[in-house]
Amino acid sequence: MSSLVLAHTRYLVIEQIRVPIAILASAFFPAVSMVAFVVPFAGQDPVAATTATGSLMFFGAMSAALMGLSSAVAQDRDLPWNPYLRTLPAGPLPRFAGRILSTLAVMLISVIPVLVMATLFTEATITPARLLLGIGALVVGVVPFMLMGLCVGFLLASKAAMAVSQLLFFPMAILGGLLLPPQILPGFVQAVSAYVPTRGAAELIWWAIAGARPGAVPLVMLAVWTGATAAAAVWAYRRDEGRRFT
């Protein structure tokens, strides 16, 4: 089974490298935001620069997870090769695991420009141990968005999946405090912010890289969203399988 997972992962990573637009798109906006907003306004404050770097790293990772995965899964469903793969005795696990692992690889590549810019142009500081902890927190925080992407990809056609994932992505990024510090958001936005998964993921990352104490409600809601999106992704897969093979 592990060899099948690795084979699927290798194939999907090569496929994305050959057409790298998804990688470039995931890396471009966070890098531009870093140069335009963080470097001139928070670059000289070590704590602010460090937390802003974490936020923009997660912004790029979330883009790869939600928009990239939903689009890829929806496009796979349109290919004649996909129904054949579903009839093979290996089952869905190798394809699912390969898709998740390849998405994680793209996600980690997409955060590199932000890290480089933070290192070169800001006073952001981090120890190797906190950097590794931050990457682990980023991976944990992005799980519900990968599951959300799977759900959207299994439910909708490719064009609709891209549109819906964008409609989900930008409001959650804003409400979660990824583009602006949560403390300067309007009061009604702050009231909602704790209940969106982006806020819980961001607070987990801020704790990992800068030692900021996370709130209990955002972390609990991150766990709730992870469970809910997992159930939704399984339901969407079974629904799609039922429609295609019954």
Rosetta blueprint (number, residue, H / E / L):
1 M L
2 S H
3 S H
4 L H
5 V H
6 L H
7 A H
8 H H
9 T H
10 R H
11 Y H
12 L H
13 V H
14 I H
15 E H
16 Q H
17 I H
18 R H
19 V L
20 P L
21 I H
22 A H
23 I H
24 L H
25 A H
26 S H
27 A H
28 F H
29 F H
30 P H
31 A H
32 V H
33 S H
34 M H
35 V H
36 A H
37 F H
38 V H
39 V H
40 P H
41 F H
42 A H
43 G L
44 Q L
45 D L
46 P H
47 V H
48 A H
49 A H
50 T H
51 T H
52 A H
53 T H
54 G H
55 S H
56 L H
57 M H
58 F H
59 F H
60 G H
61 A H
62 M H
63 S H
64 A H
65 A H
66 L H
67 M H
68 G H
69 L H
70 S H
71 S H
72 A H
73 V H
74 A H
75 Q H
76 D H
77 R H
78 D H
79 L L
80 P L
81 W H
82 N H
83 P H
84 Y H
85 L H
86 R H
87 T H
88 L L
89 P L
90 A L
91 G L
92 P L
93 L H
94 P H
95 R H
96 F H
97 A H
98 G H
99 R H
100 I H
101 L H
102 S H
103 T H
104 L H
105 A H
106 V H
107 M H
108 L H
109 I H
110 S H
111 V L
112 I H
113 P H
114 V H
115 L H
116 V H
117 M H
118 A H
119 T H
120 L H
121 F H
122 T L
123 E L
124 A L
125 T L
126 I L
127 T L
128 P H
129 A H
130 R H
131 L H
132 L H
133 L H
134 G H
135 I H
136 G H
137 A H
138 L H
139 V H
140 V H
141 G H
142 V H
143 V H
144 P H
145 F H
146 M H
147 L H
148 M H
149 G H
150 L H
151 C H
152 V H
153 G H
154 F H
155 L H
156 L L
157 A L
158 S H
159 K H
160 A H
161 A H
162 M H
163 A H
164 V H
165 S H
166 Q H
167 L H
168 L H
169 F H
170 F H
171 P H
172 M H
173 A H
174 I H
175 L H
176 G L
177 G L
178 L L
179 L L
180 L L
181 P L
182 P H
183 Q H
184 I H
185 L L
186 P L
187 G H
188 F H
189 V H
190 Q H
191 A H
192 V H
193 S H
194 A L
195 Y L
196 V L
197 P H
198 T H
199 R H
200 G H
201 A H
202 A H
203 E H
204 L H
205 I H
206 W H
207 W H
208 A H
209 I H
210 A H
211 G L
212 A L
213 R L
214 P L
215 G L
216 A H
217 V H
218 P H
219 L H
220 V H
221 M H
222 L H
223 A H
224 V H
225 W H
226 T H
227 G H
228 A H
229 T H
230 A H
231 A H
232 A H
233 A H
234 V H
235 W H
236 A H
237 Y H
238 R H
239 R H
240 D H
241 E H
242 G H
243 R H
244 R H
245 F H
246 T L
